[in-house]
């Protein structure tokens, strides 16, 4: 197996580890990162890597891409076509051994449901630019998969957290905030669940669009409170959303309130999550030091 990752970031690296553990210990992992220095860091860590910033074709990656059997795309779309398809469609066309495609999208494509439960059939947001562009990228990959007659798994990810990127880390760094907006909840997903589910989906040749979220959407301030309890420190004071010093991007996320179901992927693969809520996930991070 040769697995090519466009965007060898946090989620992709967790996925690569799970593939080695659950699918093929001898699989060759190749990935891209935005710059040559970052690619060289991955190379020094023992991984085949190429630089690709999405604005121009990646130099010298075509030979690895054309030999790949599986593709995972973890690069956000630009303003036009998906950057992988824009710059490397012809190389993908030459990958005659390609067996499976995967695209990491986001639950941000769904319209606000005022805190109600939604699934993969829920209305999507067409008015917000970042959601509309992401939906267009999803459809470009569906068109490509249909043309090649290949299975394609589109995973819509909730807010990603895990070791090094959690409320525990923010508390330790002094950057945690407890912003309270009554009734507001968010889904999130542990990075190890992303990796495990993607690896199992690869093994099964999964085809379709699925949400990757935890079981329990929760108010954001609850995570900080729980992390403080684990660390036996005082949590930062709660700040009302109206008085919080937030960027326009952060404030826009609070305008979107929904509970996203993960029932479809659990049923499809016959699994439960390793970390069904933030409590299990944060406890594991804390216990690991």
C-alpha atoms as one frame of an Amber mdcrd trajectory, in Angstrom:
protein
   0.000   0.000   0.000   1.087   3.545  -0.747  -0.917   6.204   1.077  -0.512
   9.769  -0.132  -1.605  12.575   2.205  -2.157  16.053   0.868  -1.699  18.022
   4.090   0.386  16.003   6.557  -0.841  17.895   9.605  -2.217  16.929  13.005
  -5.120  14.753  11.808  -3.185  13.191   8.935  -0.316  12.145  11.171  -2.770
  10.494  13.572  -4.357   8.751  10.581  -0.979   7.525   9.334  -0.259   6.008
  12.768  -3.643   4.243  12.788  -3.115   2.881   9.275   0.172   1.344  10.395
  -1.535  -0.172  13.448  -4.841  -1.313  11.955  -4.400  -1.762   8.206  -0.849
  -2.371   7.021   2.259  -2.029   9.162   4.372  -1.929   5.989   2.325   0.744
   4.213   4.395   3.508   2.673   3.293   6.923   3.936   3.935   9.983   1.767
   2.724  13.462   2.659   2.843  17.115   1.760   3.324  20.189   3.883   3.201
  23.863   3.016   6.901  24.656   2.856  10.205  23.013   2.053  11.598  23.492
   5.599   8.525  21.742   7.076   8.868  18.959   4.522  12.480  18.529   5.536
  11.373  18.169   9.178   9.106  15.283   8.186  11.886  13.737   6.127  14.210
  13.879   9.135  11.466  12.131  11.135  11.623   9.253   8.657   8.717  10.114
   6.362   8.629  10.759   2.622   7.473  14.358   2.226   6.983  17.034  -0.409
   6.292  20.751  -0.274   2.908  21.855  -1.647   1.271  25.142  -0.680  -1.809
  24.802  -2.874  -0.899  27.788  -5.047   1.260  25.950  -7.578   2.027  22.311
  -8.408   4.272  20.549  -5.923   7.677  19.895  -7.420   8.754  16.268  -7.731
   5.699  14.764  -5.991   4.104  13.412  -9.167   6.091  10.161  -9.203   4.983
   9.281  -5.659   1.388  10.345  -6.312   1.025   8.259  -9.477   2.161   5.139
  -7.579  -0.263   5.619  -4.678  -3.073   3.203  -3.873  -4.916   5.436  -1.368
  -5.351   9.201  -1.114  -6.251  11.347   1.898  -6.862  15.062   1.314  -6.618
  17.337   4.344  -6.163  20.721   2.658  -8.808  23.447   2.859 -10.101  24.759
  -0.454  -9.053  28.055  -1.913 -11.410  30.480  -3.586 -11.732  28.385  -6.719
 -11.151  24.711  -7.448  -9.852  22.328  -4.835  -6.056  22.893  -4.849  -5.218
  19.212  -5.321  -7.533  18.836  -8.287  -6.466  22.223  -9.649  -2.772  21.337
  -9.743  -2.497  17.556  -9.731  -5.584  16.128 -11.431  -3.528  14.848 -14.359
  -1.128  13.091 -11.972  -4.057  11.480 -10.169  -5.429  10.329 -13.508  -2.170
   8.441 -14.032  -2.479   6.650 -10.675  -3.873   3.447 -12.161  -3.554   1.538
  -8.879  -5.667   4.026  -6.924  -8.238   2.180  -4.793  -9.743   4.684  -2.346
 -10.168   8.414  -1.828 -10.762  10.331   1.401 -11.543  14.005   1.897 -11.517
  15.762   5.285 -14.286  18.370   5.321 -16.010  20.100   8.245 -19.350  20.146
  10.076 -19.186  23.884   9.405 -20.957  23.183   6.098 -24.266  22.695   7.940
 -26.683  25.535   8.520 -27.418  26.699  12.047 -30.072  24.569  13.788 -30.428
  26.639  16.974 -29.058  23.789  19.058 -31.140  21.030  17.456 -29.769  17.638
  16.427 -28.807  17.219  12.777 -27.320  14.446  10.628 -25.798  14.162   7.156
 -29.156  14.985   5.543 -29.469  18.380   7.238 -29.591  21.603   5.190 -26.196
  23.059   4.375 -25.082  26.672   4.666 -24.898  28.378   1.275 -24.646  32.010
   2.395 -21.392  31.826   4.371 -18.412  31.909   2.018 -16.198  29.374   3.812
 -19.062  26.852   3.975 -20.050  27.367   0.342 -16.474  26.925  -0.886 -16.054
  23.777   1.191 -19.263  22.300  -0.242 -18.000  23.054  -3.738 -14.763  21.210
  -2.967 -16.710  18.206  -1.684 -18.681  18.101  -4.911 -15.534  18.357  -7.017
 -14.192  15.250  -5.272 -17.496  13.414  -5.741 -17.370  14.214  -9.459 -13.793
  12.969  -9.681 -14.593   9.763  -7.784 -17.576   9.059 -10.045 -15.479   9.598
 -13.148 -12.811   7.201 -11.866 -15.396   4.779 -10.394 -13.628   4.928  -7.024
 -15.021   4.849  -3.484 -14.792   8.221  -1.761 -15.260   8.844   1.962 -15.981
  12.451   2.875 -15.544  12.965   6.602 -17.067  16.131   8.039 -14.987  16.823
  11.128 -16.047  18.643  14.274 -13.613  20.747  16.321 -10.383  18.747  16.593
  -8.574  18.320  19.896  -5.978  15.972  21.350  -2.528  15.952  22.954  -0.931
  19.366  22.559  -4.222  20.908  21.408  -6.664  20.799  24.293  -8.110  22.812
  27.147  -5.434  21.287  29.373  -2.699  22.706  27.153  -4.394  26.103  27.051
  -4.750  26.184  30.828  -1.090  25.283  31.227  -0.142  28.050  28.789  -2.418
  30.602  30.447  -4.488  31.096  27.287  -7.723  29.332  28.302 -10.976  31.315
  28.417 -14.458  30.435  29.656 -16.827  32.211  27.313 -20.459  31.672  28.188
 -23.321  32.031  25.755 -26.510  30.458  27.145 -27.644  27.450  25.126 -24.480
  27.363  22.994 -22.937  23.947  22.302 -20.216  22.619  20.030 -19.251  19.152
  18.862 -15.613  18.155  18.876 -13.656  15.020  18.014 -10.448  13.560  19.425
  -7.654  13.304  16.872  -7.179   9.599  17.643 -10.805   8.934  16.730 -10.234
  10.695  13.413  -7.211   8.515  12.744  -8.862   5.268  13.797 -12.104   5.841
  11.877 -10.265   6.897   8.739  -8.048   3.805   8.902 -11.071   1.540   9.402
 -12.881   3.317   6.576  -9.870   2.737   4.348  -9.807  -0.936   5.235 -13.526
  -1.238   4.443 -13.367   0.789   1.215 -15.945   3.133   2.727 -17.986   5.259
   0.340 -20.212   8.183   1.305 -20.409  11.305   3.462 -20.161  10.942   7.238
 -19.909  13.161  10.300 -16.930  12.589  12.603 -17.944  14.065  15.932 -18.153
  13.034  19.569 -21.354  11.751  21.167 -21.902  14.745  23.428 -21.933  18.316
  22.127 -21.216  20.600  25.070 -20.816  24.250  26.044 -17.211  25.374  25.465
 -16.737  26.630  29.033 -17.461  23.134  30.397 -14.243  21.788  28.884 -12.134
  24.408  30.609 -13.893  23.785  33.921 -13.314  20.041  33.666  -9.682  20.492
  32.649  -9.149  22.735  35.682 -10.659  20.054  37.936  -8.243  17.458  36.547
  -5.295  19.795  37.041  -6.546  20.918  40.478  -6.299  24.584  39.551  -8.822
  27.397  39.546 -10.491  27.896  36.177 -10.438  31.359  34.622 -13.535  33.449
  35.326 -16.507  33.113  33.021 -16.927  35.923  30.507 -20.262  36.671  28.873
 -20.144  36.223  25.116 -21.277  39.816  24.575 -18.254  41.118  26.523 -15.664
  38.628  25.214 -12.724  39.939  23.206 -13.042  37.696  20.156 -11.903  37.939
  16.565 -14.587  38.214  13.908 -13.846  34.638  12.870 -14.211  33.321  16.443
 -17.371  35.344  16.957 -18.859  33.876  13.785 -18.470  30.356  15.170 -20.680
  31.292  18.127 -23.421  32.293  15.684 -23.595  28.648  14.630 -25.333  26.414
  17.200 -26.056  22.766  16.420 -25.763  19.224  17.729 -24.225  17.004  15.045
 -24.967  13.271  15.108 -22.286  10.647  14.481 -24.751   7.738  14.346 -24.182
   7.019  10.642 -20.440   6.322  10.822 -20.769   4.245  14.005 -23.452   2.111
  12.376 -21.559   1.814   9.077 -18.352   0.568  10.706 -19.950  -1.125  13.732
 -17.865   0.838  16.228 -17.999   3.137  19.208 -15.634   6.046  19.758 -12.465
   5.775  21.786 -13.394   9.118  23.355 -17.196   9.573  23.221 -17.093  12.873
  25.114 -14.618  15.561  26.124 -14.341  13.978  29.575 -12.752  10.748  28.340
 -10.555  12.671  25.920  -9.266  15.220  28.422  -8.777  12.566  31.112  -6.581
  10.536  28.730  -4.545  13.623  27.846  -4.087  14.463  31.527  -3.167  10.904
  32.489  -0.573  10.802  29.722   1.132  13.828  31.237
